[in-house]
Amino acid sequence: MTQPTKPVTLSVEQIGELNQKLSALRHDLNNSLSLIAATVALIRHRPTVTEQMWNTLAEQPRKIGESFSQFARDLEATLHITRS
């Protein structure tokens, strides 16, 4: 990763955008974790739905990873960090 060689100045708008994106990331993460917890609880109480719920569980790591990756790309772009 190549970091900027000079200090990076962010505008109030850029900071606001990053804050909104961080808020969206937290929201997405909380949604995925809540869905995982609810799915596990449902499986515990109704084992007959286990087969149906595997897909729901299996999707969550990918969704979490995508949310973090998107935020990282946005942060890197704002701070002028490039990948080597």
BAGUKE-16571 format. One record per atom (N, C-alpha, C, O, CB): atom name; x negated, y, z negated. Coordinates in pm, whole numbers, plus 32768, in hexadecimal, padded with zeros to 4 digits. Atoms other than C-alpha are relative to their C-alpha. Glycine has a CB too. Layout:
N
CA_X_Y_Z $
...
//
This chain:
84
N_7FAD_7F8C_8000 $
CA_8000_8000_8000 $
C_7FA9_807B_8000 $
O_7F47_8083_7FB6 $
CB_805E_8000_7F89 $
N_8049_7F83_7FFA $
CA_7F81_8156_8057 $
C_804F_806C_7FB8 $
O_80C1_8089_7FDB $
CB_7FE3_8029_8092 $
N_7FBF_7F97_804C $
CA_7FD3_8265_7F5E $
C_7FDA_8087_8039 $
O_7F73_8094_807C $
CB_7FDC_7FF7_7F6A $
N_8022_7F79_7FCF $
CA_7FDD_83D7_7FAD $
C_7F7A_802D_7FC6 $
O_7F55_8007_7F57 $
CB_806F_8065_7FDA $
N_8080_7FCD_802E $
CA_7E90_8487_7F90 $
C_800E_8087_7FBB $
O_7FB1_80B7_7F7A $
CB_7F9F_800B_8075 $
N_7FE4_7F7F_803F $
CA_7F30_85CC_7F1B $
C_807D_7FF2_7FA9 $
O_80CC_7F96_7FBE $
CB_8012_8071_806B $
N_7F85_8006_8050 $
CA_8039_8612_7E14 $
C_807B_800A_8059 $
O_807C_8050_80BF $
CB_8000_8071_7F97 $
N_7F82_7FFF_7FB7 $
CA_819A_85D7_7E8E $
C_8062_8058_7FB5 $
O_8079_8046_7F3D $
CB_8038_7F6F_8013 $
N_7F9C_7FA9_803C $
CA_8299_86E5_7E4D $
C_8089_7FD5_8033 $
O_809F_7FC6_80AB $
CB_7FE5_8096_8022 $
N_7F79_8026_7FDC $
CA_8404_867F_7E46 $
C_805F_8075_7FE7 $
O_8053_80BD_7F85 $
CB_802D_7F84_7FB2 $
N_7F9C_7F97_8012 $
CA_8524_876C_7E76 $
C_806A_7FCF_7F9F $
O_8072_7F57_7F80 $
CB_8040_8028_8089 $
N_7F92_8025_8059 $
CA_864C_8771_7D8C $
C_805D_7F9F_8048 $
O_8090_7F41_800A $
CB_804E_807F_7FD2 $
N_7FA9_8058_7FB2 $
CA_8715_86CD_7EA3 $
C_7FC6_7F73_8009 $
O_800E_7F10_7FFD $
CB_8016_803A_808D $
N_8041_8083_7FF8 $
CA_8617_85B3_7ECA $
C_8009_7FB6_7F7B $
O_8023_7F3D_7F77 $
CB_7F6D_800F_802A $
N_7FF5_803E_8083 $
CA_8617_8573_7D55 $
C_8091_7FD3_7FE9 $
O_80A8_7F67_7FB3 $
CB_7FD4_8063_7F91 $
N_7F73_8025_800B $
CA_8794_8571_7D5C $
C_8020_7F84_8051 $
O_8069_7F2C_8023 $
CB_8059_8074_802C $
N_7FEA_8076_7FAC $
CA_8794_8478_7E7B $
C_7FC4_7F83_7FC2 $
O_8003_7F1A_7FC1 $
CB_7FC5_8016_808C $
N_803E_8074_8042 $
CA_86A0_8393_7DC7 $
C_8050_7FD6_7F85 $
O_8060_7F5E_7F6B $
CB_7F6F_8021_7FD8 $
N_7FB0_801F_8075 $
CA_8773_83AB_7C8C $
C_8080_7FB7_8029 $
O_80AA_7F58_7FE6 $
CB_8021_8080_7FB2 $
N_7F88_8044_7FCE $
CA_88AA_8349_7D54 $
C_7FDF_7F71_802C $
O_802C_7F15_8011 $
CB_803F_804E_8074 $
N_8029_8085_7FD1 $
CA_87F1_8224_7DF2 $
C_7FDE_7FA6_7F8A $
O_7FFE_7F2F_7F8C $
CB_7F87_800A_805F $
N_801D_804E_8078 $
CA_8773_81B2_7C9D $
C_8082_7FD9_7FBA $
O_808F_7F69_7F8A $
CB_7FA5_8050_7FA0 $
N_7F7E_801E_803B $
CA_88D5_81C9_7C17 $
C_8047_7F92_804D $
O_8082_7F38_8011 $
CB_8056_807E_7FFC $
N_7FC3_8068_7FAC $
CA_8953_80F7_7D3C $
C_7FBA_7F7A_7FE8 $
O_7FFC_7F13_7FE3 $
CB_7FF9_8026_8095 $
N_804B_807A_801C $
CA_883E_7FF8_7CF9 $
C_802D_7FC4_7F7B $
O_8047_7F4C_7F72 $
CB_7F69_801C_7FFD $
N_7FD2_8030_8083 $
CA_88A3_7FDF_7B8A $
C_808C_7FC5_800B $
O_80A9_7F5C_7FD1 $
CB_7FFF_8072_7F97 $
N_7F76_802F_7FED $
CA_8A10_7FB8_7BF1 $
C_8001_7F78_8046 $
O_8045_7F1C_801B $
CB_8051_8067_8051 $
N_8007_807F_7FB6 $
CA_89BD_7EA5_7CEE $
C_7FCA_7F90_7FA8 $
O_8000_7F21_7FA9 $
CB_7FA8_8010_807D $
N_803C_8064_8058 $
CA_88E3_7DEE_7BF3 $
C_8064_7FD5_7F94 $
O_8075_7F5E_7F7B $
CB_7F7F_8036_7FBF $
N_7F9C_8022_8067 $
CA_89EC_7E02_7AE2 $
C_8072_7FAD_803A $
O_80A1_7F4F_7FFA $
CB_8037_807E_7FC0 $
N_7F96_804E_7FC0 $
CA_8AF4_7D84_7BD5 $
C_7FD5_7F70_8017 $
O_801F_7F13_7FF9 $
CB_802A_8040_8084 $
N_8031_8087_7FE5 $
CA_8A20_7C5B_7C3C $
C_7FF1_7FB0_7F7F $
O_8019_7F3C_7F79 $
CB_7F7B_8005_804A $
N_8013_8046_807F $
CA_89C5_7C02_7AD6 $
C_8086_7FE0_7FBE $
O_8097_7F75_7F83 $
CB_7FAA_8053_7FA2 $
N_7F7A_801A_8037 $
CA_8B30_7C23_7A66 $
C_8043_7F8E_804A $
O_8084_7F39_800C $
CB_8057_807E_8009 $
N_7FC6_806C_7FB1 $
CA_8B9C_7B42_7B82 $
C_7FBF_7F7A_7FDD $
O_8004_7F14_7FD5 $
CB_7FEF_801E_8095 $
N_8045_807A_8029 $
CA_8A94_7A42_7B21 $
C_8037_7FD0_7F79 $
O_8058_7F5B_7F6A $
CB_7F67_8016_7FF8 $
N_7FD0_8025_8085 $
CA_8B05_7A48_79B4 $
C_8090_7FCD_8006 $
O_80B2_7F6A_7FC6 $
CB_7FF7_8077_7FA1 $
N_7F75_802A_7FF4 $
CA_8C74_7A2E_7A14 $
C_800C_7F78_8044 $
O_805D_7F25_801C $
CB_8051_8068_804D $
N_7FFE_8080_7FB9 $
CA_8C31_7911_7B04 $
C_7FD4_7F8E_7FA6 $
O_8011_7F23_7FA6 $
CB_7FA6_8006_807C $
N_802F_8067_805D $
CA_8B6C_784E_7A00 $
C_806B_7FE2_7F97 $
O_8084_7F6E_7F76 $
CB_7F7D_802D_7FBB $
N_7F96_8015_8062 $
CA_8C81_7884_7901 $
C_8074_7FB1_803C $
O_80AB_7F58_7FFC $
CB_8033_8086_7FCA $
N_7F94_8048_7FBC $
CA_8D86_780E_79FB $
C_7FDD_7F6D_8014 $
O_8030_7F15_7FFF $
CB_8020_8042_8086 $
N_802B_808A_7FEC $
CA_8CBC_76D8_7A4C $
C_8003_7FB2_7F7B $
O_802A_7F3E_7F78 $
CB_7F71_7FFC_803D $
N_7FFD_8042_8083 $
CA_8C99_768A_78D9 $
C_808E_7FDA_7FD6 $
O_80A5_7F6E_7F9F $
CB_7FC1_805A_7F95 $
N_7F76_8016_802C $
CA_8E0F_76A8_789D $
C_8051_7FAD_8062 $
O_80B3_7F6C_803D $
CB_8044_8084_7FE9 $
N_7FB8_804C_7F9A $
CA_8E80_760B_79E3 $
C_7F9B_7FBC_805C $
O_7F84_7FEA_80CC $
CB_8060_805C_8053 $
N_8068_8045_7FB1 $
CA_8D77_7516_7A60 $
C_802F_7FD7_808C $
O_7FDB_7FBF_80E3 $
CB_7FD0_7F86_7FB6 $
N_7FCE_8028_7F7C $
CA_8E59_74BB_7B85 $
C_7FE4_806A_806B $
O_7FEA_804B_80E2 $
CB_8095_7FE5_7FF8 $
N_801A_7F97_7F9D $
CA_8E04_7609_7C2B $
C_7F6B_800F_801F $
O_7F45_8066_806D $
CB_8036_8085_7FCE $
N_8092_7FF5_7FEF $
CA_8C8B_75D0_7C1F $
C_7FD7_8005_8092 $
O_7F8B_805D_80BA $
CB_7FBB_7F8C_7FBC $
N_8026_8006_7F71 $
CA_8C6E_7572_7D8E $
C_8020_8083_8047 $
O_7FD0_80B5_8097 $
CB_8049_7F8C_8046 $
N_7FD6_7F83_7FBF $
CA_8D2E_76AA_7DFA $
C_7FA8_8076_7FD6 $
O_7F91_80D2_8025 $
CB_8092_801D_7FE0 $
N_8046_7F8D_8036 $
CA_8C60_7792_7D20 $
C_7F6A_8003_8020 $
O_7F29_8069_800B $
CB_8012_8003_7F6C $
N_8090_8002_7FE0 $
CA_8B04_7725_7D92 $
C_7FDB_806C_8064 $
O_7F73_80AD_8054 $
CB_7FD8_7F78_8037 $
N_801F_7F9A_7F9C $
CA_8B12_780C_7EBE $
C_7FF9_808B_7FC1 $
O_7FA2_80DB_7FE2 $
CB_8067_7FFF_8071 $
N_8001_7F7F_8045 $
CA_8B68_7933_7DDF $
C_7F7D_8012_7FB3 $
O_7F3E_807C_7FBA $
CB_8079_800B_7FA0 $
N_807E_7FF9_804C $
CA_8A40_78E7_7CFE $
C_7F87_800C_805E $
O_7F2C_805A_8045 $
CB_7FF0_7F84_7FA7 $
N_8073_8004_7FA5 $
CA_8956_78A1_7E21 $
C_7FEA_8085_8049 $
O_7F79_80A3_806F $
CB_8012_7F91_8065 $
N_800C_7F81_7FB8 $
CA_899C_79F4_7EC7 $
C_7FC0_806E_7FAC $
O_7F84_80CA_7FE2 $
CB_8089_802F_802E $
N_8028_7F91_8056 $
CA_8940_7AC7_7D9A $
C_7F6A_8021_8003 $
O_7F49_8097_800A $
CB_8027_7FE3_7F74 $
N_808E_7FDA_7FF9 $
CA_87C1_7AAE_7DA0 $
C_7FDD_804C_8080 $
O_7F8F_80AB_807D $
CB_7FA8_7F84_7FF7 $
N_8019_7FBB_7F82 $
CA_87BF_7B16_7F0F $
C_8034_8090_7FF8 $
O_7FEF_80EE_8022 $
CB_8042_7FB5_8077 $
N_7FC6_7F7A_800B $
CA_88A5_7C3E_7EC7 $
C_7FAC_8059_7FA5 $
O_7F93_80CE_7FC4 $
CB_8090_7FF9_7FCB $
N_8054_7FB3_805D $
CA_87D0_7CAC_7DA0 $
C_7F7D_8026_8045 $
O_7F50_8099_803C $
CB_7FE4_7FAE_7F7F $
N_807D_7FE4_7FB9 $
CA_8693_7C8E_7E6F $
C_800F_806B_806B $
O_7FB9_80C2_8079 $
CB_7FCC_7F81_8040 $
N_7FE8_7F9C_7F99 $
CA_8728_7D57_7F8C $
C_8012_808B_7FC3 $
O_7FDF_80ED_7FF9 $
CB_807C_7FDA_8052 $
N_7FEC_7F7E_8041 $
CA_8796_7E6C_7E9F $
C_7F7B_803B_7FD1 $
O_7F61_80B1_7FE5 $
CB_8060_7FF1_7F89 $
N_8083_7FD0_802E $
CA_863C_7E85_7E03 $
C_7FA6_8026_8076 $
O_7F60_808B_8070 $
CB_7FBB_7F95_7FAA $
N_8053_7FE3_7F8A $
CA_8591_7E79_7F57 $
C_8028_8083_8041 $
O_7FD3_80D2_8068 $
CB_8009_7F8F_8066 $
N_7FD2_7F84_7FC3 $
CA_866A_7F90_7FDF $
C_7FD7_8078_7FAB $
O_7FAA_80DD_7FE1 $
CB_8099_7FFE_8011 $
N_802A_7F91_8056 $
CA_8626_806C_7EB1 $
C_7F69_8017_800B $
O_7F3C_8089_8011 $
CB_8027_7FE5_7F6E $
N_8092_7FF2_7FF3 $
CA_84B0_8025_7ECD $
C_7FDC_8045_8083 $
O_7F84_809C_8085 $
CB_7FBC_7F76_7FF9 $
N_801B_7FBE_7F7F $
CA_84B4_8087_803F $
C_8021_8095_7FF9 $
O_7FD5_80E8_802A $
CB_8050_7FBD_8071 $
N_7FD8_7F73_800D $
CA_856F_81C9_7FEF $
C_7F9E_804E_7FAA $
O_7F78_80BE_7FCC $
CB_808D_800A_7FC6 $
N_8060_7FBE_8059 $
CA_8484_821E_7ED1 $
C_7F7A_8014_8045 $
O_7F40_8080_803E $
CB_7FEE_7FAF_7F7F $
N_8080_7FF6_7FB7 $
CA_834F_81D5_7FA2 $
C_8007_806B_806C $
O_7FA7_80B6_807F $
CB_7FDB_7F7A_803E $
N_7FF2_7F9A_7F97 $
CA_83D3_82AD_80BE $
C_8000_808C_7FC4 $
O_7FC1_80E6_7FFA $
CB_8082_7FE9_8050 $
N_7FFA_7F7C_8040 $
CA_841F_83CE_7FD5 $
C_7F78_802A_7FCA $
O_7F55_80A0_7FD0 $
CB_8066_8000_7F90 $
N_8082_7FE0_803A $
CA_82CA_83B9_7F30 $
C_7F8D_7FF1_8065 $
O_7F18_7FFF_8040 $
CB_7FE6_7FA7_7F89 $
N_8062_800C_7F94 $
CA_8217_8383_807F $
C_7F9B_7F90_7FE6 $
O_7F24_7F9F_8000 $
CB_7FB7_8085_8013 $
N_8054_8076_8016 $
CA_8190_822E_801B $
C_8015_7FA5_8077 $
O_8087_7F87_809B $
CB_8022_7FB8_7F79 $
N_7FF4_8058_7F8C $
CA_8144_814E_8143 $
C_7FC5_7F79_7FDF $
O_7F67_7F6D_7F8F $
CB_7FBB_803E_807C $
N_8034_8088_8012 $
CA_810E_7FDA_814E $
C_7F93_7FE8_8067 $
O_7FA2_8009_80DC $
CB_8071_7F95_800E $
N_8072_801A_7FA6 $
CA_7FC3_7F6E_81E1 $
C_801A_7F89_8057 $
O_7FC5_7F64_80A8 $
CB_7F7F_7FEC_7FB1 $
//
